[in-house]
Amino acid sequence: MAVRKIIKIDEEKCNGCGLCIPNCAEGALAIVDGKAKIVKDIFCDGLGACLGHCPQDALEVIERDAADFDEVAAIAFVKSQGGELKPHTPINKPIGGCPSSAVKQFNKPLAQPPAGGCPGSRMKQITRTETKDSDVKLTSKLSQWPVQLMLVPVNAPYFKGADLLITADCVPFAYANYHNDFLKDKAVVVGCPKLDDSNYYAEKLSEIIKANDLESVTVLRMEVPCCGGIAAAAKTARDKSGIEIPVKVITISLEGEVLKREYI
């Protein structure tokens, strides 16, 4: 271990958008609890190809004690994730000393081309099989208004003693039976951690938790990395509120299936 250049992430600035992930050829970055993290120091080459893709300016190259970059381990890791990282050659070195000019060859098979470089924005066409109940008319289970987290009053009467459902705004489009399986008998707030301020979400949710003696808190998020920001905001809100209440997180796939249920 020696002092070398490596990426540093400012977690106060990072909103978990995930834009840096596809721009790190070595797979050194991942979204963990709604924030970008270095998976392992040995996967980060310190060249900074990810820097220009962070809209929050949360990434920088610093010098600190770190294990040496292990190109062989990085290649193996990327392959284990379904991608291909070609070994560095002299042409891969920065041109004129600029880290963002480093040329890398990274061919990762995708079901669809990326849009804007963000995993959550990649285009995907989903083919559905029609079922016999496709024409059944469902009844809405929504029992309040407004629903947007930016708009709801902290002391709204429908929050008092409620089961709170925090929903990433893409979930109701992906999960067909959202109303019956999740929304029924719950107070709901809706938001997008990528498009809004996650710090504001955490503050607002903290006030809601403190003021309303909630029965439970459930977070519905999509599987894309940036959506982890809404779960992270809920956890931060609970911790800041000082109220000991479990936060259940349910992850939904793009195909509309429940992938995971966990408590944070």
C-alpha positions, 0 to 999 in steps of 0.5 A: 500500500502506498500513496497514489491517485484515487477517486474520492466521493463527497457523500454530502453532494452525491445524490445517487444518480448513478451517472458515474457507474457506466463511465467507470470502465473498471467497475470500481463504483457502485451505488450503496444505500443511495450513494456512490461508493468505491467497490474496492480500491484495487479496481480504481485506476485513479485516472478520473474518467468518471469525473465529468459525468457527475452533475453534483460535482461529488467526485475528485481525484485525490492522493491517499494511501491505497492498495495498488490498482490491480488490472488483472483483478479489475478485468476479472471483476468486469467479466464477472459482471457480464462486461469486457475490459481490455488490458491497458496499453500505452494508448490508454494513458492520458493525453497531455496529462488530462485524466478525462482524455484517457482512452479505454475500451469497454464493451459491455453487452446491453439489451438496449443502448444507454441514454445519457449514460445513466443506468436508470435512463437506459432505453428498454422495450418490454414485451407483455403477454396479455392475460384474461383479466386485462379488461378488469376495471380496478378501483383506486385505493388513493385516499388523499391529495396531494401525493407529491412529497414536495407538496404534502403538508407535514401535519396533514390529518391523513398522516396521523397514526398512518402506515406511510408508503414512500413511493418512487414515482416510476413504481406505479407504472411498472407494478400493475397491481400497485393499488391493491398490493401496496397503496390500500389503507396507506398514506402515500408520498411520491417522489424521484430522488434523481430529479429532486433534492434528496436532502430535502426529502430526508428533511421533509420525511423526518418532520413527517415521522416526528409529527405523526406517530406512524404505525409503519414506513414502507419504501417502494423503489425501482431496481435502477441504482439512482432509485436507491436515493429514496430509500437512503432518504427514508433511512436518514429521515428515520435516524434524524427523527429519533423515532425507532421505527423500522423502514421496509424497502421493497425493490421492483424490477423494470418488468414489474416483479418484486425483486427484494424485501428488506429492512433498513 
